């Protein structure tokens, strides 16, 4: 029973994951994979995004600029990204370190236009680029804090007998930006009597030799080392081997070599930058409004390797209390875990055996009572579920059910359990339905003029093996009837607009009919005068066909309008609006109302939903606007009526604004406009805007609202964009 209930709960709750969105994120790294700094940034991003409800697919691109960053290389890299971005897009891009940031700023319009960006890995004191450019573009900026002064002072304080400090850094990328800080802070230490040596040439052999020959009371501060003075790339583990050869205390500016021989210090942590960058991406994607982004500074953190501190005989009392410490020495119990476990097993064995013999029966009693209570609780839960539930084994024998299933079959539980499912539930005797049940497919069937849906899920027995199938039967009769009634009401509401549409068709047919009449009289005149030639007949024929095709197109548009859309599909909103305006233009013209429409996006606007019902909403709103203008003209006869439609396309939705300069709507009326049967017209039925809201929000999952504007009213419609044509 316990396994069964767990299976039911999991089965009922698994639908929640269907509402999670899929997001595609690009991480653009300045450097290469395997570089601990870059890998830590990526790990911070991935760990943060993978905890979210939405599904994040992460793509990482490496620019490899620590190895090569010539102008020719950057041009080739740009061409490569042009090819890569042809058939893919991203919801957001995280750009790490200076080289990638400069690349994106230069080619953003060509490669990453309209894609949200987050920049990280820029030093707050020596950014190497104009931060104001980034802030003016309102791009979220995550700054790092490279605390050279703090680290150098900490080393001097921790090592009171320090005579020489050997600093390693290079001339690559962001490293060169802070070399002046090393020099300035070095001069301050020299004023205190500490010799400071700064090695920037990247000669690994020379550095190894220098470290080996450092005097006893010395220390090494490592910044970064990626290329030598000639521009040759130095592999990460070659650098690490040289650092580990140091016999004097070795400190670092970042966590790139933390845990691999360096003591630590006030370290830049790539992981923290990655976490903060991911949080900004989540904030951007979850917030529809445009926000003002201020730079975020991710501080360095005190981080120390206990094992390295022991190697160089540095007292742990000298490090800050809130520091991160790794490789702490194991306690006695951790070192001798097995020995302690054996001791606890052997020595108290007799005592435990005696105690166990005394309490064993009592525990069995308590366990049986607990299981009994759990069984009763599970039974109560199952029997209070309105849906009918039953479970069968792999031979289609019923192993159990709830009271609702008994009521459905009008049988007692003892008449059901143990029987073949088809012998008590005749609706499942059909072989195809029975096979679907076994394959866990969703089944719909009719019984006693009611519609039911059956869903199934496999459950495990006590051995963890396939124990059979648990099925849930839901009565969906009312739901289906509601769907039918809703479609009927929508169609009924649409027919209320037919009068206006027929009036529009009458206006549109007048000109063609007059033209046809004129052609007929002209043909008769030519015939009487014996002037009718084959060329004249062809001209008359072409004119007649032009007018009849125009009249036929008008009727086709009217027919499409009144036909219901049975299934949602992708449709061009712009085309639909053009069709509606074609039908209504003559009617509005005869009412002396100007109609303006503009597609502001200048592109295809494909939405997903019900095209004919959407056109019905637009017709209803335009007719309301026409009535409002006619009402306003009663008090202002010189008013020039105007209805304005504006279409916009955004990343996830399409928005349509319909504005008029009619009599307007009071605030207290706006709150009731979408209620059924509410109307301000003497002959209105109160269904127009109610059905508009039902179509836009319930059927197409969009939004519709009415608001006042200067000298009129605005109706705003927002519908989701079609993912397939996005």
C-alpha positions as CSV (number, residue, x, y, z in Angstrom):
1,X,0.0,0.0,0.0
2,X,2.9,2.4,0.9
3,X,4.5,1.9,-2.5
4,X,1.2,2.3,-4.2
5,X,0.4,5.6,-2.5
6,X,3.8,7.0,-3.3
7,X,3.3,6.1,-7.0
8,X,0.0,7.8,-7.1
9,X,1.3,11.0,-5.5
10,X,4.3,11.1,-7.8
11,X,2.0,10.5,-10.8
12,X,-0.3,13.3,-9.9
13,X,2.4,15.8,-9.1
14,X,4.6,15.1,-12.2
15,X,2.5,17.5,-14.3
16,X,4.0,20.5,-12.5
17,X,7.2,20.2,-14.5
18,X,5.3,20.7,-17.8
19,X,4.9,24.4,-16.9
20,X,8.7,25.0,-16.7
21,X,10.1,27.1,-19.5
22,X,13.1,26.2,-21.6
23,X,15.9,28.7,-21.7
24,X,19.1,28.7,-23.8
25,X,22.1,30.5,-22.3
26,X,25.5,31.2,-23.9
27,X,28.6,31.6,-21.8
28,X,31.3,33.4,-23.7
29,X,34.6,32.8,-22.1
30,X,37.7,35.0,-22.9
31,X,40.0,32.1,-22.2
32,X,40.2,28.4,-22.6
33,X,38.6,25.3,-21.0
34,X,40.9,23.8,-18.4
35,X,41.9,27.2,-17.1
36,X,40.7,27.0,-13.5
37,X,39.5,30.6,-13.4
38,X,37.2,30.2,-16.5
39,X,36.1,26.7,-15.3
40,X,35.1,28.1,-11.9
41,X,33.0,30.9,-13.5
42,X,31.2,28.3,-15.6
43,X,30.6,26.1,-12.6
44,X,29.1,28.9,-10.6
45,X,26.7,29.7,-13.5
46,X,25.8,26.1,-14.0
47,X,25.2,25.3,-10.3
48,X,22.9,28.3,-9.9
49,X,20.9,27.8,-13.1
50,X,20.4,24.1,-12.6
51,X,18.6,24.8,-9.3
52,X,15.9,26.8,-11.1
53,X,12.4,25.5,-12.0
54,X,13.0,26.5,-15.7
55,X,15.1,24.3,-17.9
56,X,18.3,25.9,-18.8
57,X,20.4,24.6,-21.7
58,X,23.9,26.0,-21.4
59,X,26.3,26.5,-24.3
60,X,29.9,27.6,-23.6
61,X,32.2,29.2,-26.2
62,X,35.9,29.7,-25.5
63,X,37.8,32.6,-27.3
64,X,41.3,31.2,-26.2
65,X,42.8,34.7,-26.0
66,X,45.4,33.7,-23.4
67,X,47.0,31.7,-26.2
68,X,46.4,34.1,-29.1
69,X,44.7,37.5,-29.5
70,X,46.0,39.0,-32.7
71,X,43.8,41.3,-34.9
72,X,43.8,38.6,-37.6
73,X,42.6,36.0,-35.0
74,X,39.9,38.2,-33.7
75,X,38.6,38.9,-37.3
76,X,38.6,35.1,-37.9
77,X,36.8,34.6,-34.6
78,X,34.1,37.1,-35.7
79,X,33.6,35.2,-39.0
80,X,33.3,31.9,-37.1
81,X,30.6,33.4,-34.8
82,X,28.7,34.8,-37.8
83,X,28.4,31.2,-39.0
84,X,27.5,29.8,-35.6
85,X,24.8,32.4,-35.0
86,X,23.1,31.9,-38.3
87,X,20.8,29.0,-37.1
88,X,20.7,29.5,-33.4
89,X,19.6,32.2,-30.9
90,X,19.9,32.6,-27.1
91,X,17.7,33.9,-24.3
92,X,20.7,35.6,-22.6
93,X,24.5,35.7,-22.9
94,X,27.0,35.8,-20.0
95,X,30.3,37.4,-21.1
96,X,33.3,36.7,-18.9
97,X,36.5,38.8,-18.7
98,X,37.8,41.8,-20.7
99,X,38.6,40.2,-24.1
100,X,35.1,38.7,-24.5
101,X,33.5,42.0,-23.3
102,X,35.4,44.0,-25.8
103,X,34.5,41.5,-28.6
104,X,30.8,41.7,-27.7
105,X,30.7,45.5,-27.5
106,X,32.3,45.7,-30.9
107,X,30.1,43.1,-32.7
108,X,26.9,43.2,-30.7
109,X,24.7,44.5,-33.5
110,X,26.1,42.0,-36.0
111,X,26.1,38.9,-33.7
112,X,24.0,39.3,-30.6
113,X,21.4,42.0,-31.4
114,X,18.5,42.3,-29.0
115,X,19.9,39.4,-26.8
116,X,20.1,40.3,-23.0
117,X,23.8,40.5,-21.9
118,X,25.5,40.2,-18.5
119,X,29.2,41.2,-18.3
120,X,31.5,39.9,-15.5
121,X,35.2,39.6,-14.7
122,X,36.0,43.3,-15.1
123,X,38.2,44.8,-12.3
124,X,36.6,47.6,-10.4
125,X,39.8,49.7,-10.1
126,X,41.5,48.9,-13.4
127,X,38.7,47.9,-15.8
128,X,40.8,48.3,-19.0
129,X,37.8,49.7,-20.8
130,X,35.2,52.6,-20.5
131,X,32.6,51.3,-18.0
132,X,30.3,54.2,-18.8
133,X,29.8,52.7,-22.3
134,X,28.4,49.6,-20.6
135,X,26.3,51.5,-18.1
136,X,24.8,53.7,-20.8
137,X,23.8,50.6,-22.7
138,X,22.1,49.4,-19.4
139,X,24.0,46.1,-19.5
140,X,24.3,44.4,-16.0
141,X,27.9,44.5,-14.9
142,X,29.5,42.2,-12.4
143,X,32.8,43.7,-11.2
144,X,35.6,41.8,-9.5
145,X,37.7,43.3,-6.7
146,X,41.4,42.5,-7.1
147,X,42.7,43.5,-3.7
148,X,46.5,43.8,-4.3
149,X,47.1,46.2,-1.4
150,X,45.1,44.1,1.1
151,X,47.1,40.9,0.2
152,X,50.5,42.6,0.3
153,X,49.8,44.1,3.7
154,X,48.4,40.8,5.0
155,X,51.6,39.0,3.9
156,X,53.7,41.7,5.7
157,X,51.6,41.4,8.8
158,X,51.5,37.6,8.8
159,X,55.2,37.2,8.3
160,X,56.7,39.8,10.7
161,X,60.3,38.8,9.7
162,X,59.7,39.2,6.0
163,X,62.7,40.6,4.1
164,X,61.8,40.1,0.5
165,X,58.5,39.7,-1.5
166,X,58.7,38.1,-4.9
167,X,55.7,39.0,-7.2
168,X,54.8,37.1,-10.3
169,X,52.5,38.6,-13.0
170,X,52.5,38.9,-16.8
171,X,51.5,41.3,-19.6
172,X,48.5,39.5,-20.9
173,X,44.9,40.8,-21.1
174,X,43.6,42.1,-17.7
175,X,46.9,41.2,-16.0
176,X,48.8,44.2,-17.5
177,X,46.2,46.6,-16.1
178,X,47.2,46.0,-12.5
179,X,51.0,45.9,-12.9
180,X,51.2,49.6,-11.9
181,X,49.4,48.8,-8.7
182,X,52.0,46.1,-7.9
183,X,54.7,48.7,-8.4
184,X,53.0,51.3,-6.3
185,X,52.3,49.0,-3.4
186,X,55.7,47.5,-3.7
187,X,57.3,50.9,-3.2
188,X,55.3,51.3,0.0
189,X,56.6,48.0,1.3
190,X,60.2,48.9,0.4
191,X,59.8,52.1,2.5
192,X,59.1,49.7,5.4
193,X,62.4,47.8,4.7
194,X,61.0,44.9,2.6
195,X,62.6,44.3,-0.7
196,X,60.1,43.8,-3.5
197,X,60.9,42.0,-6.8
198,X,58.4,42.1,-9.6
199,X,58.8,39.5,-12.4
200,X,56.6,40.3,-15.4
201,X,58.6,38.6,-18.3
202,X,57.0,35.2,-18.0
203,X,60.3,33.3,-18.2
204,X,59.3,30.1,-16.4
205,X,62.9,28.9,-16.0
206,X,64.0,32.2,-14.6
207,X,61.0,32.3,-12.2
208,X,61.9,28.8,-11.0
209,X,65.5,29.8,-10.5
210,X,64.5,33.0,-8.6
211,X,62.1,31.1,-6.3
212,X,64.8,28.5,-5.6
213,X,67.3,31.2,-4.6
214,X,65.0,33.3,-2.4
215,X,66.4,33.9,1.1
216,X,64.8,32.3,4.1
217,X,62.6,35.2,5.2
218,X,60.9,35.7,1.9
219,X,57.5,35.1,0.4
220,X,55.9,34.8,-3.1
221,X,52.7,36.5,-4.3
222,X,51.3,35.0,-7.4
223,X,49.1,37.1,-9.7
224,X,48.8,35.4,-13.1
225,X,51.0,33.8,-15.6
226,X,49.7,32.8,-19.0
227,X,52.3,33.9,-21.6
228,X,55.9,34.7,-21.6
229,X,57.4,38.0,-22.9
230,X,57.6,36.5,-26.5
231,X,53.9,35.7,-26.4
232,X,54.2,31.9,-26.0
233,X,51.4,30.3,-24.0
234,X,52.5,28.6,-20.7
235,X,50.4,25.6,-19.7
236,X,48.5,25.8,-16.4
237,X,50.2,22.7,-14.8
238,X,53.7,23.9,-15.8
239,X,53.0,27.1,-13.8
240,X,51.6,25.0,-10.9
241,X,54.7,22.8,-10.8
242,X,57.0,25.9,-10.5
243,X,54.8,27.3,-7.7
244,X,54.9,24.0,-5.8
245,X,58.7,24.1,-5.9
246,X,58.8,27.2,-3.7
247,X,60.3,26.7,-0.2
248,X,59.0,30.0,1.1
249,X,55.4,30.9,1.8
250,X,53.4,31.2,-1.4
251,X,50.3,33.4,-1.6
252,X,47.9,34.1,-4.5
253,X,45.5,36.8,-5.8
254,X,42.9,34.4,-7.2
255,X,41.6,30.9,-6.6
256,X,43.2,29.6,-9.9
257,X,45.8,27.6,-8.0
258,X,44.0,27.5,-4.6
259,X,44.1,23.9,-3.2
260,X,47.1,23.1,-5.4
261,X,50.0,24.3,-3.2
262,X,49.3,28.0,-2.5
263,X,48.5,29.2,1.0
264,X,45.7,31.5,-0.2
265,X,44.9,35.1,0.7
266,X,42.2,37.6,-0.1
267,X,41.2,35.7,-3.2
268,X,39.2,36.5,-6.3
269,X,36.8,33.6,-6.7
270,X,35.6,32.9,-10.2
271,X,32.8,30.7,-8.8
272,X,31.3,33.7,-7.0
273,X,31.4,35.8,-10.2
274,X,29.6,32.9,-12.0
275,X,26.9,32.7,-9.3
276,X,26.2,36.4,-9.3
277,X,26.1,36.5,-13.1
278,X,23.6,33.6,-13.2
279,X,21.4,35.5,-10.7
280,X,21.3,38.5,-13.0
281,X,20.3,36.3,-15.9
282,X,17.4,34.8,-13.9
283,X,16.3,38.3,-12.9
284,X,16.3,39.5,-16.5
285,X,14.4,36.5,-17.8
286,X,11.8,36.6,-15.0
287,X,11.2,40.3,-15.1
288,X,9.2,41.7,-18.1
289,X,9.8,45.3,-17.2
290,X,13.0,47.1,-18.3
291,X,15.1,47.7,-15.2
292,X,18.0,50.1,-14.4
293,X,21.1,48.0,-13.7
294,X,23.8,49.3,-11.4
295,X,27.3,47.7,-11.2
296,X,27.5,44.8,-8.7
297,X,30.9,44.3,-7.0
298,X,31.7,40.7,-6.0
299,X,34.2,41.0,-3.2
300,X,37.2,38.8,-2.8
301,X,37.1,36.3,0.1
302,X,39.7,35.2,2.7
303,X,40.6,31.7,1.7
304,X,43.3,29.5,3.1
305,X,44.7,26.0,2.6
306,X,45.5,24.5,6.0
307,X,47.8,21.9,4.6
308,X,49.9,24.6,2.8
309,X,50.0,26.7,6.0
310,X,51.4,23.8,7.9
311,X,54.0,23.3,5.2
312,X,55.3,26.8,5.7
313,X,54.8,26.8,9.5
314,X,52.2,29.6,9.6
315,X,50.0,29.9,12.6
316,X,46.3,29.5,11.9
317,X,45.5,32.2,14.5
318,X,46.8,34.8,12.1
319,X,44.0,34.4,9.5
320,X,40.6,36.2,9.7
321,X,37.9,34.4,11.6
322,X,35.4,34.4,8.6
323,X,37.9,32.8,6.3
324,X,37.2,29.8,4.1
325,X,39.6,27.0,5.1
326,X,40.2,23.8,3.2
327,X,42.2,20.7,4.0
328,X,41.7,21.0,7.8
329,X,43.4,18.2,9.7
330,X,41.3,15.2,10.4
331,X,40.0,14.6,14.0
332,X,40.9,11.4,15.9
333,X,37.6,9.9,15.0
334,X,38.0,10.7,11.3
335,X,41.5,9.2,11.2
336,X,40.6,6.1,13.1
337,X,37.0,5.7,11.9
338,X,37.1,2.0,11.3
339,X,38.9,1.3,14.6
340,X,36.2,3.3,16.5
341,X,33.5,1.5,14.6
342,X,34.9,-1.9,15.5
343,X,35.3,-0.9,19.2
344,X,31.6,0.2,19.3
345,X,30.6,-3.1,17.7
346,X,32.7,-5.6,19.7
347,X,32.6,-4.2,23.3
348,X,29.0,-3.4,23.7
349,X,27.9,-6.4,21.6
350,X,26.6,-8.5,24.6
351,X,24.9,-5.5,26.1
352,X,23.2,-4.6,22.9
353,X,22.1,-8.2,22.4
354,X,20.5,-8.3,25.8
355,X,18.7,-5.0,25.2
356,X,17.7,-6.1,21.8
357,X,16.1,-9.3,23.1
358,X,14.1,-7.2,25.7
359,X,12.8,-4.5,23.3
360,X,12.5,-6.6,20.2
361,X,8.9,-7.7,20.8
362,X,8.0,-4.2,21.9
363,X,9.4,-2.7,18.7
364,X,7.6,-5.2,16.6
365,X,4.4,-4.2,18.3
366,X,5.0,-0.5,17.8
367,X,5.9,-1.1,14.2
368,X,2.8,-3.2,13.5
369,X,0.7,-0.4,15.1
370,X,2.4,2.2,13.0
371,X,2.0,0.2,9.8
372,X,-1.7,-0.3,10.7
373,X,-2.1,3.4,11.2
374,X,-0.4,4.2,7.9
375,X,-2.5,1.7,6.1
376,X,-5.7,3.1,7.6
377,X,-4.6,6.7,6.7
378,X,-3.8,5.7,3.1
379,X,-7.1,4.0,2.8
380,X,-8.9,7.1,4.1
381,X,-6.9,9.3,1.6
382,X,-7.8,7.0,-1.3
383,X,-11.4,6.8,-0.4
384,X,-11.8,10.5,-0.1
385,X,-10.4,11.1,-3.6
386,X,-13.3,11.8,-5.9
387,X,-11.6,10.3,-8.9
388,X,-11.9,6.5,-9.3
389,X,-8.6,4.7,-8.6
390,X,-7.8,1.0,-9.2
391,X,-4.6,-1.0,-9.6
392,X,-3.9,-4.2,-11.4
393,X,-1.0,-6.7,-11.6
394,X,0.7,-7.7,-14.8
395,X,-2.0,-10.3,-15.5
396,X,-4.8,-7.6,-15.4
397,X,-6.0,-8.9,-12.0
398,X,-7.5,-6.1,-9.8
399,X,-5.3,-5.8,-6.7
400,X,-7.2,-2.9,-5.1
401,X,-9.5,0.1,-5.6
402,X,-11.1,3.0,-3.8
403,X,-14.8,3.6,-2.9
404,X,-15.3,5.9,-5.9
405,X,-14.3,3.0,-8.3
406,X,-16.8,0.7,-6.5
407,X,-19.6,3.3,-7.0
408,X,-18.7,3.7,-10.6
409,X,-19.2,-0.1,-11.2
410,X,-22.0,-0.3,-8.6
411,X,-20.2,-3.3,-7.1
412,X,-18.8,-4.1,-3.6
413,X,-15.0,-4.2,-3.1
414,X,-15.0,-7.9,-2.5
415,X,-16.8,-8.4,-5.8
416,X,-14.0,-6.5,-7.6
417,X,-10.7,-7.4,-6.0
418,X,-9.0,-10.5,-7.6
419,X,-11.1,-10.4,-10.7
420,X,-9.9,-9.7,-14.2
421,X,-10.4,-6.0,-15.0
422,X,-12.4,-6.8,-18.2
423,X,-14.9,-9.0,-16.3
424,X,-16.0,-6.2,-14.0
425,X,-15.2,-3.2,-16.1
426,X,-16.6,-4.0,-19.5
427,X,-15.6,-0.7,-21.1
428,X,-12.0,-1.9,-21.0
429,X,-12.7,-5.3,-22.6
430,X,-11.8,-3.9,-26.0
431,X,-8.4,-5.3,-26.9
432,X,-7.0,-1.9,-28.1
433,X,-8.0,-0.1,-25.0
434,X,-6.6,-2.9,-22.9
435,X,-3.2,-2.6,-24.7
436,X,-3.2,1.1,-24.2
437,X,-3.8,0.6,-20.5
438,X,-0.7,-1.7,-20.3
439,X,1.4,0.8,-22.3
440,X,0.4,3.6,-19.9
441,X,-1.3,5.6,-22.6
442,X,-4.2,8.0,-21.8
443,X,-7.6,6.6,-22.6
444,X,-11.0,8.3,-23.1
445,X,-14.2,6.3,-23.0
446,X,-18.0,6.8,-22.6
447,X,-20.2,5.1,-20.0
448,X,-23.8,5.9,-19.1
449,X,-23.7,9.0,-21.4
450,X,-20.7,10.4,-19.4
451,X,-17.2,10.9,-20.7
452,X,-14.3,9.6,-18.7
453,X,-10.5,10.0,-19.0
454,X,-8.2,7.2,-17.7
455,X,-4.5,7.8,-17.0
456,X,-2.1,5.1,-15.8
457,X,1.3,4.8,-14.1
458,X,3.4,1.8,-13.3
459,X,4.1,1.0,-9.6
460,X,6.8,-1.1,-8.0
461,X,6.3,-4.0,-5.6
462,X,8.3,-4.6,-2.4
463,X,11.2,-6.0,-4.4
464,X,11.5,-2.9,-6.6
465,X,10.2,-4.7,-9.6
466,X,7.3,-3.8,-11.9
467,X,4.2,-4.6,-9.8
468,X,1.6,-3.6,-12.3
469,X,-0.4,-0.5,-13.2
470,X,-2.3,2.1,-11.1
471,X,-5.0,3.9,-13.0
472,X,-7.1,7.0,-12.3
473,X,-10.4,7.6,-13.9
474,X,-11.7,11.3,-14.1
475,X,-15.2,12.3,-15.1
476,X,-14.6,15.1,-17.7
477,X,-18.2,15.3,-18.9
478,X,-18.7,18.8,-17.4
479,X,-15.4,20.0,-18.8
480,X,-16.3,18.9,-22.3
481,X,-19.7,20.3,-22.1
482,X,-18.2,23.6,-20.9
483,X,-15.9,23.6,-23.9
484,X,-18.9,23.0,-26.2
485,X,-20.9,25.7,-24.5
486,X,-18.1,28.2,-24.6
487,X,-17.6,27.6,-28.4
488,X,-21.4,27.9,-28.9
489,X,-21.4,31.3,-27.0
490,X,-18.4,32.5,-29.0
491,X,-20.1,31.6,-32.3
492,X,-23.4,33.2,-31.1
493,X,-21.5,36.4,-30.2
494,X,-19.9,36.3,-33.6
495,X,-23.3,36.1,-35.3
496,X,-24.2,39.4,-33.5
497,X,-21.6,41.1,-35.7
498,X,-23.0,39.6,-38.9
499,X,-25.4,42.5,-39.4
500,X,-22.5,45.0,-39.4
501,X,-20.6,42.7,-41.8
502,X,-23.5,42.3,-44.2
503,X,-23.9,46.1,-44.2
504,X,-20.2,46.4,-45.0
505,X,-20.6,43.9,-47.9
506,X,-23.6,45.8,-49.3
507,X,-21.5,49.0,-49.3
508,X,-18.6,47.1,-51.0
509,X,-20.9,45.6,-53.7
510,X,-22.4,48.9,-54.7
511,X,-19.5,50.1,-56.8
512,X,-19.0,46.7,-58.7
513,X,-22.7,46.5,-59.4
514,X,-22.8,50.0,-60.8
515,X,-19.7,49.1,-62.9
516,X,-21.4,45.9,-64.2
517,X,-24.5,47.8,-65.1
518,X,-22.4,50.4,-67.0
519,X,-20.6,47.6,-68.9
520,X,-23.9,45.9,-69.9
521,X,-25.3,49.2,-71.3
522,X,-22.1,49.9,-73.2
523,X,-22.1,46.4,-74.7
524,X,-25.8,46.9,-75.8
525,X,-24.9,50.3,-77.3
526,X,-22.0,48.9,-79.3
527,X,-24.1,45.9,-80.5
528,X,-26.9,48.3,-81.8
529,X,-24.3,50.3,-83.6
530,X,-22.7,47.2,-85.0
531,X,-19.4,48.4,-83.5
532,X,-18.9,45.4,-81.1
533,X,-15.6,43.6,-82.0
534,X,-13.9,40.6,-80.6
535,X,-11.4,43.0,-78.9
536,X,-14.3,44.9,-77.3
537,X,-15.8,41.7,-76.0
538,X,-12.4,40.7,-74.5
539,X,-12.2,44.0,-72.7
540,X,-15.8,43.8,-71.5
541,X,-15.1,40.2,-70.3
542,X,-12.0,41.2,-68.4
543,X,-13.8,44.1,-66.7
544,X,-16.7,41.9,-65.7
545,X,-14.4,39.2,-64.3
546,X,-12.4,41.8,-62.3
547,X,-15.6,43.0,-60.6
548,X,-17.0,39.5,-60.0
549,X,-13.7,38.3,-58.5
550,X,-13.7,41.3,-56.2
551,X,-17.3,40.5,-55.1
552,X,-16.3,36.8,-54.6
553,X,-13.3,37.8,-52.5
554,X,-15.6,39.9,-50.3
555,X,-17.9,36.9,-49.7
556,X,-15.0,34.6,-49.0
557,X,-13.7,37.0,-46.4
558,X,-17.2,37.1,-44.8
559,X,-17.4,33.3,-44.9
560,X,-14.0,32.9,-43.2
561,X,-15.0,35.3,-40.5
562,X,-18.1,33.4,-39.4
563,X,-16.4,29.9,-39.7
564,X,-15.1,28.8,-36.2
565,X,-11.5,27.8,-35.7
566,X,-11.6,24.3,-34.3
567,X,-7.9,23.9,-33.5
568,X,-5.2,26.5,-32.4
569,X,-2.6,27.2,-35.1
570,X,0.0,29.7,-36.1
571,X,-1.4,32.6,-38.0
572,X,-0.3,36.0,-39.3
573,X,-1.9,38.6,-37.2
574,X,-1.1,41.3,-39.8
575,X,-2.9,39.4,-42.5
576,X,-5.9,38.8,-40.3
577,X,-6.1,42.5,-39.5
578,X,-5.9,43.4,-43.2
579,X,-8.8,41.0,-43.9
580,X,-11.0,42.5,-41.1
581,X,-10.2,46.1,-42.2
582,X,-11.1,45.3,-45.8
583,X,-14.5,44.1,-44.7
584,X,-15.2,47.1,-42.4
585,X,-13.5,49.9,-44.3
586,X,-16.6,50.8,-46.5
587,X,-18.9,50.7,-43.5
588,X,-16.6,53.1,-41.6
589,X,-16.2,55.3,-44.6
590,X,-20.0,55.8,-44.9
591,X,-20.0,56.6,-41.2
592,X,-17.4,59.3,-42.0
593,X,-14.8,57.6,-39.7
594,X,-11.2,57.4,-40.7
595,X,-9.4,54.1,-40.2
596,X,-5.6,54.0,-39.8
597,X,-3.6,50.8,-39.4
598,X,0.2,50.5,-39.0
599,X,2.4,47.4,-38.4
600,X,5.1,49.0,-36.2
601,X,7.3,45.9,-36.3
602,X,7.7,45.9,-40.1
603,X,7.9,42.1,-39.9
604,X,5.8,39.0,-40.0
605,X,3.8,38.7,-36.8
606,X,2.8,35.1,-36.2
607,X,0.8,34.3,-33.2
608,X,-0.5,30.9,-31.9
609,X,-4.2,30.6,-31.3
610,X,-7.6,30.8,-33.1
611,X,-7.4,33.2,-36.1
612,X,-11.2,33.5,-36.8
613,X,-12.0,34.1,-33.2
614,X,-9.2,36.7,-33.0
615,X,-10.7,38.5,-36.0
616,X,-14.1,38.4,-34.2
617,X,-12.6,40.2,-31.2
618,X,-11.1,42.9,-33.5
619,X,-14.5,43.4,-35.3
620,X,-16.3,43.7,-32.0
621,X,-13.9,46.3,-30.7
622,X,-13.9,48.3,-33.9
623,X,-17.8,48.3,-33.9
624,X,-17.7,49.5,-30.3
625,X,-15.3,52.2,-31.3
626,X,-17.6,53.2,-34.2
627,X,-20.6,53.4,-31.8
628,X,-18.6,55.5,-29.4
629,X,-17.6,58.0,-32.1
630,X,-21.2,58.2,-33.4
631,X,-22.3,58.9,-29.9
632,X,-19.7,61.7,-29.5
633,X,-20.8,63.2,-32.8
634,X,-24.3,63.9,-31.3
635,X,-22.8,66.5,-29.0
636,X,-20.0,67.6,-31.4
637,X,-21.1,67.5,-35.0
638,X,-17.8,68.7,-36.3
639,X,-15.9,65.8,-34.8
640,X,-13.8,63.9,-37.3
641,X,-14.0,60.2,-36.3
642,X,-10.7,58.3,-36.1
643,X,-9.9,54.7,-35.3
644,X,-6.2,53.8,-35.0
645,X,-4.7,50.3,-35.0
646,X,-1.0,49.8,-34.0
647,X,0.7,46.4,-34.1
648,X,3.9,45.6,-32.3
649,X,6.0,42.5,-32.1
650,X,8.2,41.7,-29.1
651,X,10.4,38.7,-28.1
652,X,7.6,36.6,-26.5
653,X,4.3,38.4,-27.5
654,X,2.5,40.4,-30.0
655,X,0.6,43.6,-28.9
656,X,-2.3,45.3,-30.7
657,X,-3.6,48.7,-29.6
658,X,-7.0,50.0,-30.9
659,X,-7.7,53.6,-30.1
660,X,-10.7,55.9,-30.9
661,X,-11.6,59.5,-30.3
662,X,-15.1,58.7,-29.3
663,X,-17.0,59.6,-26.1
664,X,-14.7,57.6,-23.8
665,X,-15.5,55.4,-20.8
666,X,-15.8,56.3,-17.2
667,X,-13.5,54.5,-14.7
668,X,-16.4,52.9,-12.8
669,X,-17.7,51.4,-16.1
670,X,-14.2,50.1,-17.2
671,X,-14.2,47.8,-14.1
672,X,-17.4,46.1,-15.3
673,X,-16.8,46.0,-19.1
674,X,-15.8,42.4,-19.2
675,X,-18.6,41.1,-17.1
676,X,-21.2,39.0,-19.0
677,X,-24.5,40.8,-19.8
678,X,-23.1,44.2,-18.8
679,X,-23.8,46.8,-21.5
680,X,-24.1,50.6,-21.8
681,X,-26.1,50.3,-25.1
682,X,-29.8,50.4,-25.2
683,X,-30.0,47.4,-27.6
684,X,-26.7,45.7,-26.5
685,X,-26.6,42.1,-25.1
686,X,-23.4,42.5,-23.0
687,X,-21.6,39.6,-24.7
688,X,-19.1,41.4,-27.0
689,X,-16.3,42.3,-24.6
690,X,-17.1,39.3,-22.3
691,X,-16.5,37.0,-25.3
692,X,-13.4,39.0,-26.3
693,X,-11.9,38.4,-22.9
694,X,-12.8,34.7,-23.0
695,X,-11.2,34.3,-26.4
696,X,-8.0,36.3,-25.7
697,X,-7.3,35.2,-22.2
698,X,-8.9,31.7,-21.8
699,X,-8.4,30.3,-25.3
700,X,-5.3,32.1,-26.5
701,X,-3.6,32.7,-23.1
702,X,-3.2,36.4,-23.7
703,X,-4.3,39.7,-22.0
704,X,-6.9,42.3,-22.9
705,X,-7.6,45.5,-21.1
706,X,-9.4,48.8,-21.7
707,X,-8.1,52.2,-20.6
708,X,-8.8,55.9,-21.1
709,X,-6.7,58.1,-23.2
710,X,-6.9,61.8,-24.1
711,X,-10.1,62.3,-26.0
712,X,-11.0,58.6,-26.3
713,X,-10.5,55.0,-25.4
714,X,-7.7,52.4,-25.9
715,X,-8.1,48.7,-26.0
716,X,-4.8,46.8,-25.5
717,X,-4.5,43.1,-26.7
718,X,-1.4,41.0,-26.0
719,X,-1.1,37.4,-27.3
720,X,1.8,34.9,-27.2
721,X,4.0,34.7,-30.2
722,X,4.2,31.4,-32.2
723,X,7.2,29.5,-31.0
724,X,7.6,27.6,-34.3
725,X,8.0,30.8,-36.3
726,X,9.7,32.9,-33.7
